Amino acid sequence: MIRLIKYLRRWLLSDIYHNETATQSLINREIDEILSEIARNDENALILLGRKVYSQCDEDGIIEEIFNRIGTTNKTFIEIGCGQGLENNTHYLLLKGWKGIWIDGSKDNIRFIKNQIGYREGRNKKLSIAHSYVDRDNINQILKENLVQLAHEETTIDFLSVDIDGNDLEVLSHINVVNARLICVEYNAKFPPSIHQTIKYDPTHRWQKDDYQGSSLAAIHLVMESQDYTLVSCSIAGTNAFFVKNEDIAHIDVLPFEKLYMPARYHLCHKDSGLPASLKFLKNMLYN
């Protein structure tokens, strides 16, 4: 009986492995087909350089290529909605020598990060971590407090990422203590680029895992355009949109935002990037 149980266990693990491998193969094939079609129309498209290191899908590569083209100033970021740090837009930047702020509304997420990296308040000038549900009224004060911990006194930062599954656009449009050269904001890709939709502002909003979250790309584009930003790319999964300050746009091809829109392909967020992510390299970088 014990031998049978061991056999069944090996069979089950082997079956899971082969199913996961087959799924990854299908995801990779779909990505290759999408990118081939994009390349036929624009061989300089930023999305062609997308790749996943610690990001949700291909955001790490897109961010890296944007800064390859526009350059960096102080290599400082703010990420609002950092999750557990295992899958976000700035973990990779920290490992490349950047500094910044992680903010998340989940106390469990922040506790996990602090425990995993042995976070000690005031012991490093690379990463400030804060637990807070941000809204349009408290966001600037929260940012000020955390910028002080980084000893960052400039008003310019290189990168701002906003992903809070709800009031993203309202919060983003009220940030005035920093001026970001590149902004990444989550959009609701359910809506095609002709549709202007955004949730009604509610500081108590919490995502219920349905489609009532965030704003359509058209709604975000309209606000960002009024603030002198240009859409330069979307992630292949239809999750994030990237906007560059107009004064830094010279080395990036600009297309109509309708051409850059990516539909919802959330299954592509399950693309593998090697072994399961951890915060161990980050811990080494911050405290060794």
N, C-alpha and C positions, 0 to 999 in steps of 0.2 A: 504493500500500500504506500509506504514511504517513497519507494522508487517511482511509483506511478505519479504521486504528487509532484515529485521533482521533475519528472518528464513533462507533465502538464504545465508546470510553471515555466520551464524552458521554452515549451511550444508557444505559450501565451506571450512571453517576452519577445520571442522571435517574431511572432505575428504582429505585435505592436510596432516593433522596429521596422519591419518591412512596410507596414501601412504608413508610418511617419515618413519613411524614405520616399515612398511613392507620392505622398502628398507634397513633399518638398520639391520633388521633380516636376510635378504639375505646376506648382507655383512659379518655379524658376522658368519653365517653358512659357507660361503666360506673360511673365514680366519681359522676357526676351522678345516676344511677339509684339507687345505694346511698344517697347523701346525702338524696335526696328521700324515700326510705322512712324513714330515721332521723328526718328533720324532722317527718314526720307523727306520730311517736310522742313526740318530745321536741324542741321548737323551740329549746331552750337547750343542746342537746348541744354539747360542746366540739369534737367531731370536725367539726362543720359549718363551723368556722373554720379547718380544717386547710389548709395549703398548703406547697409545697416551695420553698425558696430554695436552701439547701445541704444539706438533710436528705435522707434516703433516699426518703421519700415525702411525707407531709403533716405530719411532726412539727414543723417550724418554726412553722407556724400554730397548732398545738395548744399548744405551749409558750408562745408569745406570748400567746394568749388566757388560759391559766391564770394567768399573771402579771398580765394586765390585771385579773383578778378578785381575786387574793389579794395583789397588790402585791409589791414587792421590798424587800429589806433592804440587802444589800451587793453585789448583782449579781456574785456569785462562783459559778463552776461547777467541777465536776470531770467529765471525760469519760474513762472507762476503755474503751478500744477505739475510738480516734479515727480509725483508718484513715489515709489520706493527707491528711486534712483537707478533701478536696474534697467529701465527702458524709458529714456527720455532724450531730449535734444541737446543736453549739455554735459552729460557724463563724459563723453568722448573729448569735449573741449577741455575739461578739467585735466584729463590725462595728457593733453597737449600743452599744458602750461597756462591755461586761462585761470581767471578767478571769477567768482560770482555768487549769486544768491539763489537758493532753492526755497520755494514757498509751496506749501500744500495744505489743503483743508482737512486732510485726514490725520488725526492724532496718531493712529496706528502706523501710517506711512512714515511720519517724522520720527516716531520712536524706533522703528525698524532701522532707518538710516543711521541714527545716532548710535544705536547699539552695535550695528555692524562695523562702523568705522571708528568706534571709540571716541565719538565727538566730544570735544571739550571746549566749552564756551571761551572765546577770546584767545585760544591757543594757536590759531592759525589765521592768516590773512588771505586765504585762498577761497574758503567756502563759508558762507553764513547761511544757517538753516533756520527756517521759521515755520511754526504751525499757525495758520490763520485762514479763515474763510474771507477772502478778499471781496470787497465791493467798491463801488465808485466813491464812497465817502472815506474809506479807511486806507485805500491802496497807497496813496502818496506818503502817509505817515509811516506805514510799514516799510516801504522802500527806503525812506530816509534813515530809519533806525538800523536797517541792515547794511546800508551803504557805509554808515559810520563804522561798523564792525570790520568792514573791508578796508577802512581808511581810504575810501574812494571819494574824492572831493570834486571831481569833474561832473559836468552835467551830461556829457556824452558817454554812451556805452556802445559797444559794438553790436550786441545782440540782445534781443528781448523775445522770449517765447511765452505765449499765453494759451493755456489749455485747461479750462475749468468747467467744461461741459455745461455751459449755461450763459452767464452774463459776460462772456469773453469780450464782445465788442464794446459793451458799455464800460467795462473796466478799462479796456485798452484806450478808449477815447478820452478817459479822464486822467490818465497818467501825465503829469507835467513836471515831475522832479528830475526826469532823465529824458534824453533825446537819443533814441536808438537808431543806428545806421541800418540795421537789418531787423525786421520784425517777422516772427512766425506766429500765425494764429490759426487755431483749429476752425474749420468751416463745416457746415452741414451740407455734405455733398449729395444728399437726397434731392436737393433742388437744383435744376439746371441753371446755367448762367443767366438766363433771362428772368429769373424769379427773384424778387426782393422779399426776403422773409427774415425776421429775427424774433426771438422770444421777447415777451413783455418783461421789462426790467423788474426783478424781484430779488432783493438782497437775501431772502431766505430760500431761494430756489436751490434744490438739490436734484441732480439728474436721476430720473426714475428708470433709466436704461431703455427709454423709448425714443421716438424721433423728435421729441420736444426738447431741443438743446441747440444752443449756439445760433449762428446766422448763416444765411446763404452766402456764397462767394460774391454775388452781385451786391448784397448789402454791405459786406465788409469792404469791397473794392470802392464803393461810393464814398465811405467815410475816410478810407486811407488816401484816396486821391485828393480829397479836400485838405488833407494834412501833408501833402507833398510827398507821398510815397507811390511807388509803381509796383504792380504785381510782376514778379519775374519768374515764378515757378509755383507749381503745386506738387505735392507728393503723389507718387504713383497710385497709392491706395485711396486717394481722395479724402485725406484727413487734414492736411496742413497746407496753408498758403504762405508764400514768402514775399515780403514787400521790402524793397530797398529805397532808401531816401533818394529823392530825385537828384540831389547834388553828387551822388556816388554812382549814378547809373551809366556813366559813359562807356564802360567796358562790357556791358551786358546788352544783348539783343533784346529789344522790347517788342512784344507781340500783343495784340488785343487780348484782354483778359478772357474773352470767350474761348480763345484758342488754347489758353493755358489751363483752363478748367479740366480737372480730372474727376470722373464720376466715382461713386462709392464702390470701392473694391476692397472692403474691409478684410476679406479673407487673405489678402496679400500681406496683412500685418503679421501673419503667422510665419512669415519667411524666417528661416533659421539663419543664424550667424555664427554657428559653431557650438561649443559647449554652453550649458546654462550660465547666465550672467551672475556675477557676484560684485560686491563692493570692495573686494580685497586689494585690487590694484590701486583703487582710489585711496584706501586707508594707508597703503604704503606711501603714496605720493604726498598725502597731507601731513603725515606724522613721522616719517622716517627721514 
